[in-house]
Amino acid sequence: MLGKLFIFSAPSGSGKSTIVQHLMTLDLGLSFSISATSREPRGEESSGREYYFLTPAAFHSKIEEHAFVEWEEVYPGQFYGTLKSELERIWDLGQHALFDIDVKGGINLKALFGERACAIFVQPPSMEVLEERLRIRGTEDESSLRKRLEKASDEIQYASQFDHILVNDQLEKTLKEAEILVRNFISR
């Protein structure tokens, strides 16, 4: 059996990471796809757990080697991508790949894998709620908060390119809906 892909994309602060973390606690045969990035680790992050942290030069070398399934410059000078070796690792385990990925990366993966991929866009109930969530999170200064909100406004325009849109207005309901989507797609 060929492994499937579950792609969760959303503007920053929409709750996609919370949903992905919840799905990882369930016995669904999912394995989290660890992305590569050229950004520096934050806080307690370590390479091979949250991300594969690469220097910008190493990231560019991987691009030249065609080592990525997809990659994007998500923010100026900050690259993120999915290594081919990461998908091979997951599928060699007999698992399905679970992605927590930016919107353009999610669209690219869906285009590459078509019917093998279930692409889910997690949408905030409103831009006001998204701003409130980002402020509560407290990880952004005012300038980077504005950039994230501008980017979110742009990203929401791509929601219709995904197979499903989950409006994350009530977390428990959204978690249940995500679980149902994943279970249904696995059983197809």
matplotlib code that plots the C-alpha trace (Angstrom):
import matplotlib.pyplot as plt

x = [0.0, 1.3, 1.4, -0.9, -0.3, -2.3, -1.6, -2.7, -2.1, -3.2, -2.2, 0.0, -2.1, -5.1, -4.5, -3.1, -0.3, -2.7, -4.8, -1.7, -0.5, -3.9, -3.9, -0.5, -1.9, -4.4, -3.6, -4.1, -0.8, 0.4, 4.0, 4.8, 6.8, 9.6, 10.3, 13.8, 14.3, 17.1, 15.9, 17.5, 16.0, 13.7, 13.6, 13.8, 13.6, 16.1, 17.1, 15.4, 12.4, 10.6, 12.6, 15.8, 17.8, 20.1, 22.4, 21.2, 24.2, 23.3, 19.6, 20.7, 22.9, 19.9, 17.9, 20.7, 20.8, 17.0, 16.7, 13.4, 9.9, 8.9, 10.4, 9.5, 11.0, 8.3, 9.7, 12.6, 15.7, 13.8, 13.4, 11.3, 10.9, 10.1, 13.0, 12.4, 14.3, 11.7, 8.8, 10.8, 11.5, 7.8, 6.6, 9.4, 7.7, 4.4, 2.9, 1.0, 2.8, 1.2, 2.2, 2.0, 3.0, 2.6, -0.1, 1.9, 3.8, 0.5, -0.8, 2.5, 2.3, -1.4, -0.4, 2.4, 0.6, -3.0, -5.4, -2.8, -3.1, -5.8, -5.3, -7.0, -7.0, -7.5, -9.2, -9.6, -13.2, -12.1, -9.0, -9.8, -9.8, -6.5, -4.9, -6.1, -4.6, -1.3, -1.2, -2.0, 0.8, 3.2, 5.9, 5.8, 6.8, 4.4, 6.2, 6.3, 2.7, 1.7, 3.6, 1.9, -1.5, -0.8, 0.4, -2.6, -5.0, -3.2, -3.1, -6.9, -7.4, -6.0, -8.4, -10.5, -7.6, -7.7, -9.9, -11.5, -11.7, -12.0, -13.1, -11.4, -14.0, -14.5, -11.3, -13.0, -15.4, -12.5, -10.4, -13.3, -13.9, -10.2, -10.1, -13.2, -11.6, -8.4, -10.1, -12.4, -9.5, -7.4, -10.3, -10.7]
y = [0.0, 3.4, 5.9, 8.9, 12.5, 14.7, 18.4, 20.9, 24.5, 27.8, 31.3, 31.5, 31.4, 29.6, 26.4, 24.0, 22.9, 22.1, 20.0, 18.2, 17.5, 16.1, 13.8, 12.5, 11.3, 9.0, 5.5, 6.4, 5.3, 8.9, 10.1, 13.8, 15.1, 17.2, 20.1, 21.6, 25.3, 27.8, 29.8, 29.6, 27.3, 29.0, 28.2, 24.5, 23.5, 20.9, 19.6, 16.4, 17.0, 20.2, 20.9, 19.9, 23.2, 23.9, 26.9, 29.0, 27.6, 24.0, 24.7, 26.0, 23.0, 20.7, 22.8, 22.3, 18.5, 18.3, 16.9, 18.6, 17.5, 21.2, 24.3, 27.9, 31.2, 31.7, 35.0, 36.9, 34.9, 32.1, 28.9, 25.9, 22.6, 18.9, 16.6, 13.6, 11.5, 12.5, 11.1, 7.9, 7.6, 7.8, 5.5, 2.9, 2.7, 1.9, 5.2, 8.1, 11.5, 14.3, 17.9, 21.2, 23.4, 26.9, 27.5, 27.6, 24.5, 22.8, 23.7, 22.5, 19.1, 18.6, 19.4, 16.9, 14.0, 14.5, 11.8, 10.5, 13.7, 15.2, 19.0, 20.7, 24.5, 25.6, 29.0, 31.4, 32.6, 36.1, 38.3, 39.9, 36.6, 35.7, 38.9, 38.3, 34.8, 36.0, 38.7, 36.2, 33.9, 36.8, 35.6, 38.6, 42.3, 44.8, 44.8, 41.0, 40.8, 43.2, 41.1, 37.9, 39.5, 40.8, 37.4, 35.7, 38.0, 36.8, 33.2, 33.0, 33.7, 30.3, 28.3, 27.2, 25.3, 22.8, 19.7, 20.9, 24.1, 23.7, 27.0, 26.8, 28.6, 25.9, 23.8, 20.6, 20.6, 21.3, 18.5, 16.1, 17.3, 16.9, 13.3, 12.4, 13.8, 11.8, 8.5, 8.8, 9.5, 6.6, 4.2, 5.1]
z = [0.0, -0.9, 2.0, 1.8, 2.7, 5.1, 4.5, 7.1, 6.1, 7.5, 8.4, 11.5, 14.6, 13.1, 15.1, 12.6, 14.9, 17.7, 15.3, 14.0, 17.5, 18.4, 15.4, 16.4, 19.7, 17.9, 16.5, 12.8, 11.3, 10.9, 11.1, 11.3, 8.3, 9.6, 7.4, 6.7, 7.3, 7.0, 10.0, 13.5, 16.1, 18.6, 22.3, 23.0, 19.3, 18.1, 14.7, 13.7, 16.1, 15.0, 11.9, 10.2, 10.7, 7.8, 7.2, 4.2, 2.2, 3.1, 2.2, -1.2, -1.8, -1.2, -3.7, -6.3, -5.5, -6.1, -2.6, -1.9, -2.9, -2.5, -1.0, -0.6, 0.6, 3.2, 4.6, 3.0, 3.6, 5.4, 3.4, 4.3, 2.4, 2.4, 1.9, -0.4, 2.2, 4.8, 2.8, 2.1, 5.8, 6.7, 3.9, 4.7, 8.2, 6.5, 7.8, 6.2, 6.2, 8.2, 7.3, 9.2, 6.4, 4.9, 2.5, -0.7, 0.3, 0.9, -2.5, -4.1, -2.3, -3.3, -6.9, -6.8, -5.1, -6.3, -5.1, -2.6, -0.7, 1.5, 1.8, 4.6, 5.1, 8.7, 8.7, 11.7, 12.3, 11.5, 11.1, 14.4, 16.2, 14.4, 15.6, 19.1, 19.1, 17.8, 20.5, 23.2, 21.9, 22.6, 20.1, 17.8, 18.1, 16.5, 13.2, 12.7, 13.9, 11.1, 8.6, 9.7, 9.5, 6.0, 5.0, 6.6, 4.6, 1.4, 2.4, 3.1, -0.6, -1.3, 0.9, -2.1, -3.6, -0.7, -0.5, 2.8, 4.9, 8.6, 10.4, 13.8, 15.8, 18.5, 19.1, 20.3, 17.3, 14.9, 16.3, 15.9, 12.3, 11.4, 12.9, 10.8, 7.6, 8.2, 9.1, 6.0, 3.7, 5.1, 4.6, 0.9]

ax = plt.figure().add_subplot(projection="3d")
ax.plot(x, y, z, "-o")
ax.set_aspect("equal")
plt.show()
